[in-house]
Amino acid sequence: MHDLKYRLPQKRQLKTSIPGPASVSLAQRRDGSVARAATPGLPAYIVEGDGGILVDADGNSIIDFASGIAVTSVGASNAAVVEAVRESVGHLTHTCFLSAPYESYVAVTEKLADITPGDHDKRSLLLSTGAEAVENAVKIARNYTGRSGVVVFDRAFHGRTNLTLAMTAKSVPYKTGFGPFSEDVYRAPMSYPLRDGLDGVTAAERTISHIEREVGAENLACIVIEPIQGEGGFVVPAQGFIPTLFNWCKDNSVVFIADEIQAGMCRTGQWFAIEREGVVPDLMTMAKGIAGGLPLSAVTGRAEIMDAPIAGALGGTYGGNPIACAAALAAISQMEELDLAGRARQIEGIIREELALLTQYQQVAELRGSGAMMAVELVNSDGLPDAMTTKKVAAVCQRAGVLVLVCGLDGNVIRLLPPLVISEDILRDGLRVLAQALQDEFDTQPAAAYAGEPAGKR
Ligand code: PLZ
């Protein structure tokens, strides 16, 4: 993997413990003014970022394996994005596209038509957050079909607004005390090869029979699926699952929506994760990596579906803000110029190489993922999800200056989401810190009994 140009030195370096005194004092201020439920994972406060490095308030340089949850794929201060934002903000901070339109909004929708799968006629709607994109995709599908049912999957994450919370699977902490939730949302089994042991077509048949019995195709507006699940545990469905479901949707006039908010924009080694299976979704939701850190999201899809709602029916004050659009055009150009999809595939190779030895441990149920969206699922000596060890290892890495995040319905998955522009040296350094932390932890544990048995059969 060749090196890119960086503004900050790309090296892990600790000047204090983590958190250092400046971060500790910021945490005290937070306690007195920030709502408790907005709870940071890393105890260090960040002042700048570039490439694969985040620098905290105490001058510690931390390796970033999170990218702000798959957002800063081009880096957290990518020069081209910064320049585009500077140029744009000096001319126009906002008009609201609905009251006074501007070119950059149109340019982003043209670009999205180019990079998304399929060469059919497409239209796009721009918004600000991922949840907003998912809500709008569902609105559009309901409007187009005249039906109301929405099918989502086990472990799905689609956002934190009321409709998207109904679509999100995990209860604690996301849903605790926030109901009642939106109606007509149905959960169906996902393919999870490690746990269900089913091939993709068989898993899809199980899912389809569940949907036909519990919802009925005639009541169903859309199914919404993450082609590789994000928060739910970086679950990669068995090959054939998605195409089989897609064909069933086509046969039953159900809108197939791919939620590419976490897996899209080069993250998994191609523009979109759904391309792995050659499926062209009816609608797609995108956000996160799309604009180098600026808040922008989109729904892109077949013109006849996207254009079903009447004029004026979709929008929002901030959706497709001009500065976010300028940032998106620059970020997408960077993805093309630097071949960040290719770089994601190289990152996968390095992750698999550095973590290969760990797979001999019985506690490592699986090393899986695609491109720069990789995960290690941990189980205990009974083969059950081990959230405690996962949390502990993530904390050890953080203290050593490597930011890794945890995910999974059971909280037992360590996920790796480095910026796609990370340098090879710090990628390897960070992975060795993680590998060491896992090994140290396993060495203190009693010998495990797990030998590939599913950790929690449905
Ligand atoms: N769809 C597939 O991954 C956001 C959640 C962070 P928003 N994932 C990060 C948290 O704890 O809230 C996500 C996603 C998929 C939708 C969303 C929602 O995107 O931009 O957070 O609304």
Boltz pocket constraint, residues with backbone or C-beta under 6 A from the ligand:
constraints:
  - pocket:
      binder: B
      contacts: [[A, 69], [A, 128], [A, 129], [A, 130], [A, 131], [A, 132], [A, 134], [A, 157], [A, 158], [A, 159], [A, 160], [A, 226], [A, 230], [A, 231], [A, 259], [A, 260], [A, 261], [A, 262], [A, 263], [A, 287], [A, 288]]
      max_distance: 6.0
